[in-house]
Amino acid sequence: MGRIADHKTFKVMEFSLKGLQGLYDIYRLRKKYCQYTYDGRWSQKYELDLCHLYPIKGDEGFVGEFSPRNLLIAPSRINKAFKNKVFDAGYKVKLPPPSKRISGVNEVKNSIKRNKRFRGAVLEFQKIHKLKPPKKEDIEGVIKPSQDFTLEDIVRNESLRLGVRIPTEASVETKFTTIIKGVVDKPAKSVKPVAYDAEELKEIRQWSCSQWERDLPDAELITYTMLRTLDEEGVVTIEGRDFPVDRLLEIYLEGQVREVMSLTFEKEASASKATREVLRGFSGEENPHESNVYLEVADEDDLFTGRV
């Protein structure tokens, strides 16, 4: 409620079950990266914030979105260093006239109560996640994080989630700063995912050596072709998200496709499907295993002439 009040308008977020789920997922991801431990008292490995790429207090008449695509999980010290400085990054919305802006938490609550769609989204979200007020009771035993993450892991995963290219040979702080400043263009703005036309897809299928390749749906066949030809300047769309091919290649060679996709997609089915598409594209195998990293680059002409 308070975060919406800070933004002064409901337009900063998608107030639906999908929109609430997206914010909930990134909040949980931040907690996961903080790596909380309890052993008589709480401690955490990293102090991390949800940083607005386009800030809450931006240019006159604009405010940054309260959405996963405008939020970066980064060290608190970096977030505090930049405060509300505006860079060429993130997403913003135009504020309504002053008389129509939200002026506090109570107004947010009352607006949700009055708006049937808003109220329905909140109730459905609470029902799905069985959210209840936290109990003020002592915790017994020891709680440890389920996974270990370094800041290098976090910035790499965040760059992939946001679809932003970062320098490979640079310090962790420089990589986080690159995302915040928008120094390196987002692929979505500079490079569009390839879209083969019907005739090109027909030709690829015609010269394919394997029946399973010919049976791939169009979208998966495009991804498969892009990864097989190792178009490192390209971008592919998997499960509705755009991924730079060079970043996918990096995590493939490191054997971390499954791990990264599980962090990128909240739904296990989507993460599994994305993992399979990436592994299949780089290995050229129908049912690949991440433990067996194999890369044979195919020339695009080979895909059209059946020489792969």
VOPAGU-2260 file (C-alpha; in pm, 1 decimal, decimal comma):
REM VOPAGU-2260
SITE   aa  ch    i         X         Y         Z
SITE  MET   A    0       0,0       0,0       0,0
SITE  GLY   A    1     276,0     238,8      99,9
SITE  ARG   A    2     469,3     178,7    -221,2
SITE  ILE   A    3     166,4     269,3    -434,6
SITE  ALA   A    4     113,2     581,6    -222,8
SITE  ASP   A    5     477,1     680,6    -281,4
SITE  HIS   A    6     418,0     664,5    -657,4
SITE  LYS   A    7      96,9     874,0    -630,1
SITE  THR   A    8     -89,7     679,1    -898,4
SITE  PHE   A    9    -216,0     326,3    -965,2
SITE  LYS   A   10     -89,2     358,4   -1322,5
SITE  VAL   A   11     262,3     259,1   -1211,4
SITE  MET   A   12     164,9    -107,4   -1187,2
SITE  GLU   A   13     -56,9    -368,6   -1345,5
SITE  PHE   A   14    -319,5    -405,2   -1075,2
SITE  SER   A   15    -429,6    -757,4   -1158,4
SITE  LEU   A   16    -350,5   -1106,5   -1034,1
SITE  LYS   A   17     -65,6   -1125,6   -1288,6
SITE  GLY   A   18      73,2    -786,5   -1183,7
SITE  LEU   A   19      61,4    -866,6    -812,1
SITE  GLN   A   20     222,3   -1206,4    -877,8
SITE  GLY   A   21     509,5   -1042,9   -1066,1
SITE  LEU   A   22     586,3    -809,4    -775,0
SITE  TYR   A   23     551,1   -1091,3    -523,3
SITE  ASP   A   24     797,8   -1302,3    -722,0
SITE  ILE   A   25    1064,3   -1031,7    -730,0
SITE  TYR   A   26    1022,9    -961,7    -357,2
SITE  ARG   A   27    1075,5   -1331,4    -287,0
SITE  LEU   A   28    1375,9   -1336,5    -519,9
SITE  ARG   A   29    1534,3   -1044,5    -333,3
SITE  LYS   A   30    1491,2   -1230,2      -2,9
SITE  LYS   A   31    1644,1   -1539,1    -160,1
SITE  TYR   A   32    1947,8   -1342,0    -276,4
SITE  CYS   A   33    1986,7   -1175,8      66,7
SITE  GLN   A   34    2037,1   -1528,3     208,6
SITE  TYR   A   35    1892,0   -1489,3     555,6
SITE  THR   A   36    2017,4   -1707,7     838,8
SITE  TYR   A   37    1863,0   -1756,9    1183,0
SITE  ASP   A   38    2063,7   -1897,8    1473,6
SITE  GLY   A   39    1921,6   -1726,4    1776,6
SITE  ARG   A   40    1912,4   -1400,3    1579,6
SITE  TRP   A   41    1862,0   -1301,2    1218,1
SITE  SER   A   42    2150,6   -1216,7     986,2
SITE  GLN   A   43    2194,3   -1193,2     610,7
SITE  LYS   A   44    2477,7   -1233,4     362,7
SITE  TYR   A   45    2393,2    -923,9     155,9
SITE  GLU   A   46    2201,4    -598,2     207,3
SITE  LEU   A   47    1997,6    -577,6    -112,1
SITE  ASP   A   48    1735,0    -330,3    -233,3
SITE  LEU   A   49    1476,2    -328,1    -505,5
SITE  CYS   A   50    1617,3     -34,2    -702,3
SITE  HIS   A   51    1398,5     163,4    -941,8
SITE  LEU   A   52    1574,4     192,3   -1277,2
SITE  TYR   A   53    1362,3     496,9   -1352,3
SITE  PRO   A   54    1325,3     655,0   -1005,4
SITE  ILE   A   55    1009,9     736,7    -811,1
SITE  LYS   A   56    1101,1    1105,0    -816,0
SITE  GLY   A   57    1210,4    1144,4   -1174,9
SITE  ASP   A   58    1160,7    1422,9   -1427,4
SITE  GLU   A   59     880,2    1670,5   -1363,2
SITE  GLY   A   60     543,8    1506,0   -1421,4
SITE  PHE   A   61     677,8    1148,8   -1441,6
SITE  VAL   A   62     726,0     860,0   -1200,4
SITE  GLY   A   63     899,7     523,8   -1235,7
SITE  GLU   A   64     690,0     211,7   -1278,6
SITE  PHE   A   65     637,4     -15,6    -980,3
SITE  SER   A   66     690,0    -327,1   -1189,0
SITE  PRO   A   67     949,0    -608,9   -1222,0
SITE  ARG   A   68    1083,3    -462,4   -1546,1
SITE  ASN   A   69    1168,3    -135,7   -1367,5
SITE  LEU   A   70    1310,7    -297,3   -1052,9
SITE  LEU   A   71    1667,8    -418,8   -1010,5
SITE  ILE   A   72    1788,9    -629,9    -719,3
SITE  ALA   A   73    2119,5    -466,3    -623,4
SITE  PRO   A   74    2332,8    -383,6    -318,4
SITE  SER   A   75    2179,0    -113,7     -95,6
SITE  ARG   A   76    2494,4      99,1    -111,9
SITE  ILE   A   77    2459,6     129,9    -491,3
SITE  ASN   A   78    2091,5     219,0    -465,8
SITE  LYS   A   79    2162,4     489,0    -205,9
SITE  ALA   A   80    2450,0     630,7    -409,2
SITE  PHE   A   81    2227,6     713,9    -708,1
SITE  LYS   A   82    1913,0     813,0    -513,5
SITE  ASN   A   83    1667,7     971,9    -761,4
SITE  LYS   A   84    1910,9    1047,5   -1042,8
SITE  VAL   A   85    1755,8     987,7   -1385,7
SITE  PHE   A   86    1947,6     784,2   -1644,2
SITE  ASP   A   87    1852,9     640,9   -1982,8
SITE  ALA   A   88    1711,7     326,9   -1827,5
SITE  GLY   A   89    1389,5     185,4   -1689,9
SITE  TYR   A   90    1024,2     260,7   -1748,7
SITE  LYS   A   91     815,4     560,2   -1648,4
SITE  VAL   A   92     452,2     675,0   -1657,2
SITE  LYS   A   93     304,5    1022,1   -1673,4
SITE  LEU   A   94     157,0    1142,8   -1347,3
SITE  PRO   A   95    -207,7    1253,5   -1345,9
SITE  PRO   A   96    -293,7    1616,2   -1258,5
SITE  PRO   A   97    -216,0    1704,8    -893,3
SITE  SER   A   98    -585,4    1694,9    -799,9
SITE  LYS   A   99    -610,4    1329,2    -909,3
SITE  ARG   A  100    -293,4    1198,7    -747,1
SITE  ILE   A  101    -303,0     956,3    -453,4
SITE  SER   A  102    -224,9    1132,7    -128,5
SITE  GLY   A  103    -159,7     857,0     124,5
SITE  VAL   A  104    -201,3     494,2     229,0
SITE  ASN   A  105    -562,7     539,5     341,7
SITE  GLU   A  106    -659,5     663,9      -3,7
SITE  VAL   A  107    -494,1     357,3    -157,9
SITE  LYS   A  108    -693,8     126,9      73,2
SITE  ASN   A  109   -1020,2     308,1       3,8
SITE  SER   A  110    -958,7     300,1    -372,9
SITE  ILE   A  111    -905,3     -77,5    -362,0
SITE  LYS   A  112   -1222,9    -124,6    -158,7
SITE  ARG   A  113   -1426,7      84,3    -404,4
SITE  ASN   A  114   -1283,3     -68,8    -721,0
SITE  LYS   A  115   -1428,9    -414,4    -783,1
SITE  ARG   A  116   -1145,2    -519,5   -1015,6
SITE  PHE   A  117    -872,3    -408,5    -774,3
SITE  ARG   A  118   -1044,5    -573,1    -478,3
SITE  GLY   A  119   -1097,0    -897,0    -670,3
SITE  ALA   A  120    -729,3    -915,6    -771,0
SITE  VAL   A  121    -615,0    -867,8    -410,3
SITE  LEU   A  122    -856,9   -1128,3    -271,2
SITE  GLU   A  123    -764,7   -1385,0    -537,8
SITE  PHE   A  124    -393,1   -1325,6    -479,6
SITE  GLN   A  125    -433,1   -1368,9    -101,6
SITE  LYS   A  126    -635,9   -1685,8    -152,9
SITE  ILE   A  127    -377,8   -1845,4    -385,0
SITE  HIS   A  128     -83,9   -1772,7    -156,4
SITE  LYS   A  129    -273,9   -1818,7     172,0
SITE  LEU   A  130    -118,9   -1498,8     301,7
SITE  LYS   A  131    -172,0   -1432,6     672,3
SITE  PRO   A  132     -28,7   -1172,7     912,3
SITE  PRO   A  133     306,7   -1292,6    1053,0
SITE  LYS   A  134     296,3   -1452,9    1397,8
SITE  LYS   A  135     508,1   -1292,8    1668,5
SITE  GLU   A  136     639,1   -1613,4    1815,4
SITE  ASP   A  137     987,3   -1737,6    1881,8
SITE  ILE   A  138    1155,8   -1938,6    1608,7
SITE  GLU   A  139    1304,8   -2268,5    1712,5
SITE  GLY   A  140    1611,3   -2425,1    1557,4
SITE  VAL   A  141    1840,8   -2294,9    1286,9
SITE  ILE   A  142    1736,1   -2154,9     949,2
SITE  LYS   A  143    1988,0   -2147,3     665,7
SITE  PRO   A  144    1956,0   -2032,4     302,6
SITE  SER   A  145    1870,5   -2309,8      56,6
SITE  GLN   A  146    2116,7   -2178,9    -206,0
SITE  ASP   A  147    2441,6   -1984,3    -204,5
SITE  PHE   A  148    2469,9   -1680,1    -432,7
SITE  THR   A  149    2757,6   -1440,6    -491,9
SITE  LEU   A  150    2708,2   -1084,0    -612,4
SITE  GLU   A  151    2845,3   -1200,4    -948,0
SITE  ASP   A  152    2566,1   -1459,7    -965,6
SITE  ILE   A  153    2306,2   -1198,6    -877,3
SITE  VAL   A  154    2412,4    -933,8   -1130,8
SITE  ARG   A  155    2436,9   -1196,1   -1404,7
SITE  ASN   A  156    2089,4   -1329,7   -1328,0
SITE  GLU   A  157    1944,4    -979,5   -1304,9
SITE  SER   A  158    2094,4    -877,5   -1639,0
SITE  LEU   A  159    1929,5   -1180,6   -1796,4
SITE  ARG   A  160    1595,1   -1120,0   -1624,7
SITE  LEU   A  161    1588,7    -757,0   -1739,2
SITE  GLY   A  162    1731,0    -829,7   -2085,1
SITE  VAL   A  163    2024,9    -590,0   -2042,1
SITE  ARG   A  164    2375,6    -652,4   -2173,9
SITE  ILE   A  165    2657,9    -599,2   -1925,5
SITE  PRO   A  166    3035,7    -598,9   -1978,5
SITE  THR   A  167    3192,1    -939,5   -1917,6
SITE  GLU   A  168    3530,5    -808,0   -1803,8
SITE  ALA   A  169    3436,5    -564,1   -1528,0
SITE  SER   A  170    3387,5    -545,9   -1152,7
SITE  VAL   A  171    3055,9    -646,3    -998,3
SITE  GLU   A  172    2988,1    -284,2    -903,2
SITE  THR   A  173    3046,3    -171,0   -1261,7
SITE  LYS   A  174    2805,1    -436,1   -1388,4
SITE  PHE   A  175    2528,0    -323,7   -1150,0
SITE  THR   A  176    2598,9      39,1   -1239,5
SITE  THR   A  177    2576,6     -43,6   -1610,1
SITE  ILE   A  178    2223,4    -176,8   -1562,7
SITE  ILE   A  179    2118,2     127,9   -1358,4
SITE  LYS   A  180    2267,9     382,6   -1598,3
SITE  GLY   A  181    2150,7     208,4   -1912,7
SITE  VAL   A  182    2498,9     252,8   -2059,7
SITE  VAL   A  183    2452,9     -61,5   -2270,7
SITE  ASP   A  184    2133,8     -60,7   -2474,8
SITE  LYS   A  185    1862,3    -309,3   -2398,2
SITE  PRO   A  186    1841,9    -568,0   -2675,6
SITE  ALA   A  187    1467,0    -514,0   -2695,4
SITE  LYS   A  188    1534,0    -158,0   -2814,5
SITE  SER   A  189    1835,7    -215,4   -3035,8
SITE  VAL   A  190    1781,0    -567,6   -3168,0
SITE  LYS   A  191    1445,4    -728,6   -3232,2
SITE  PRO   A  192    1392,6   -1104,0   -3203,3
SITE  VAL   A  193    1419,7   -1270,1   -3543,6
SITE  ALA   A  194    1091,3   -1354,2   -3712,3
SITE  TYR   A  195    1124,8   -1596,4   -4002,7
SITE  ASP   A  196     841,4   -1585,7   -4255,3
SITE  ALA   A  197     636,6   -1889,6   -4353,3
SITE  GLU   A  198     850,2   -1971,3   -4657,3
SITE  GLU   A  199    1174,6   -1963,8   -4459,3
SITE  LEU   A  200    1031,9   -2191,2   -4191,3
SITE  LYS   A  201     905,6   -2425,7   -4461,0
SITE  GLU   A  202    1255,5   -2441,6   -4611,2
SITE  ILE   A  203    1417,9   -2509,3   -4272,8
SITE  ARG   A  204    1176,7   -2797,4   -4212,6
SITE  GLN   A  205    1224,0   -2929,5   -4565,4
SITE  TRP   A  206    1599,6   -2967,9   -4522,1
SITE  SER   A  207    1596,1   -3078,9   -4161,0
SITE  CYS   A  208    1759,0   -3415,9   -4090,2
SITE  SER   A  209    1536,2   -3510,0   -3795,7
SITE  GLN   A  210    1161,1   -3552,6   -3769,9
SITE  TRP   A  211    1154,9   -3397,0   -3422,4
SITE  GLU   A  212    1306,9   -3078,7   -3566,2
SITE  ARG   A  213    1039,5   -3063,4   -3835,6
SITE  ASP   A  214     770,2   -3112,6   -3570,0
SITE  LEU   A  215     882,0   -2815,0   -3359,2
SITE  PRO   A  216     625,9   -2530,8   -3332,8
SITE  ASP   A  217     726,2   -2219,4   -3529,4
SITE  ALA   A  218     844,6   -2020,7   -3225,5
SITE  GLU   A  219    1059,3   -2309,0   -3098,3
SITE  LEU   A  220    1200,1   -2373,7   -3444,7
SITE  ILE   A  221    1310,1   -2009,8   -3470,3
SITE  THR   A  222    1483,0   -2030,7   -3130,6
SITE  TYR   A  223    1643,5   -2361,9   -3225,8
SITE  THR   A  224    1776,5   -2216,0   -3553,1
SITE  MET   A  225    1912,1   -1901,1   -3385,4
SITE  LEU   A  226    2096,7   -2099,6   -3118,3
SITE  ARG   A  227    2225,5   -2364,7   -3360,3
SITE  THR   A  228    2379,3   -2097,1   -3584,8
SITE  LEU   A  229    2516,2   -1918,9   -3276,9
SITE  ASP   A  230    2393,4   -1572,8   -3375,5
SITE  GLU   A  231    2559,7   -1396,0   -3079,1
SITE  GLU   A  232    2424,8   -1055,4   -3181,7
SITE  GLY   A  233    2072,2   -1191,2   -3193,0
SITE  VAL   A  234    1784,1   -1211,0   -2948,4
SITE  VAL   A  235    1542,4   -1502,4   -2907,4
SITE  THR   A  236    1200,6   -1511,7   -2743,2
SITE  ILE   A  237    1137,3   -1799,7   -2502,9
SITE  GLU   A  238     818,4   -1826,9   -2297,5
SITE  GLY   A  239     736,9   -1462,5   -2366,8
SITE  ARG   A  240    1077,8   -1326,2   -2260,7
SITE  ASP   A  241    1356,9   -1194,5   -2482,9
SITE  PHE   A  242    1708,7   -1331,8   -2424,5
SITE  PRO   A  243    2037,3   -1221,0   -2586,9
SITE  VAL   A  244    2193,7   -1526,6   -2752,3
SITE  ASP   A  245    2540,2   -1444,2   -2618,9
SITE  ARG   A  246    2411,7   -1448,2   -2258,2
SITE  LEU   A  247    2237,6   -1781,7   -2312,0
SITE  LEU   A  248    2560,9   -1921,4   -2455,2
SITE  GLU   A  249    2751,4   -1801,4   -2149,6
SITE  ILE   A  250    2524,4   -1976,1   -1899,5
SITE  TYR   A  251    2511,2   -2285,3   -2121,6
SITE  LEU   A  252    2889,1   -2322,3   -2124,1
SITE  GLU   A  253    2892,6   -2271,4   -1747,2
SITE  GLY   A  254    2631,8   -2545,5   -1701,0
SITE  GLN   A  255    2389,5   -2307,4   -1527,8
SITE  VAL   A  256    2093,5   -2297,1   -1765,5
SITE  ARG   A  257    1853,1   -2479,0   -1534,8
SITE  GLU   A  258    1952,3   -2270,4   -1232,0
SITE  VAL   A  259    1918,8   -1937,5   -1411,7
SITE  MET   A  260    1587,0   -2026,9   -1573,4
SITE  SER   A  261    1442,0   -2137,8   -1240,7
SITE  LEU   A  262    1520,6   -1789,7   -1109,2
SITE  THR   A  263    1390,9   -1615,3   -1421,8
SITE  PHE   A  264    1055,8   -1796,6   -1432,7
SITE  GLU   A  265     842,3   -1844,9   -1123,3
SITE  LYS   A  266     643,1   -2131,9   -1277,2
SITE  GLU   A  267     836,3   -2457,8   -1283,8
SITE  ALA   A  268     675,3   -2561,2   -1613,8
SITE  SER   A  269     797,6   -2243,2   -1787,0
SITE  ALA   A  270    1146,9   -2278,6   -1639,2
SITE  SER   A  271    1169,5   -2641,9   -1754,3
SITE  LYS   A  272    1046,8   -2559,1   -2104,7
SITE  ALA   A  273    1291,8   -2268,4   -2136,5
SITE  THR   A  274    1577,6   -2485,5   -2009,8
SITE  ARG   A  275    1499,6   -2753,0   -2263,7
SITE  GLU   A  276    1483,3   -2503,6   -2551,7
SITE  VAL   A  277    1823,4   -2357,5   -2465,3
SITE  LEU   A  278    1992,2   -2694,8   -2415,2
SITE  ARG   A  279    1835,7   -2832,1   -2731,6
SITE  GLY   A  280    1940,8   -2532,5   -2939,1
SITE  PHE   A  281    2307,2   -2536,5   -2842,3
SITE  SER   A  282    2349,8   -2916,0   -2835,2
SITE  GLY   A  283    2136,7   -3004,8   -3137,6
SITE  GLU   A  284    1990,6   -3297,1   -2940,7
SITE  GLU   A  285    1620,1   -3365,3   -2893,2
SITE  ASN   A  286    1651,6   -3458,1   -2523,6
SITE  PRO   A  287    1973,7   -3296,4   -2400,8
SITE  HIS   A  288    2122,2   -3310,8   -2051,6
SITE  GLU   A  289    2288,2   -3007,6   -1897,8
SITE  SER   A  290    2560,8   -3223,4   -1744,6
SITE  ASN   A  291    2685,2   -3302,3   -2094,8
SITE  VAL   A  292    2776,0   -2963,0   -2237,2
SITE  TYR   A  293    2832,5   -3006,3   -2608,1
SITE  LEU   A  294    2856,0   -2730,0   -2862,3
SITE  GLU   A  295    2881,4   -2770,4   -3236,5
SITE  VAL   A  296    2816,7   -2450,9   -3425,8
SITE  ALA   A  297    2607,9   -2495,9   -3738,4
SITE  ASP   A  298    2639,0   -2265,7   -4036,0
SITE  GLU   A  299    2305,7   -2115,9   -4140,8
SITE  ASP   A  300    2349,5   -2254,6   -4492,4
SITE  ASP   A  301    2389,6   -2601,2   -4342,0
SITE  LEU   A  302    2044,5   -2574,1   -4182,8
SITE  PHE   A  303    1895,3   -2504,2   -4522,6
SITE  THR   A  304    2085,2   -2777,1   -4705,0
SITE  GLY   A  305    2068,5   -3059,2   -4453,2
SITE  ARG   A  306    2444,8   -3075,3   -4386,4
SITE  VAL   A  307    2407,7   -3066,5   -4005,6
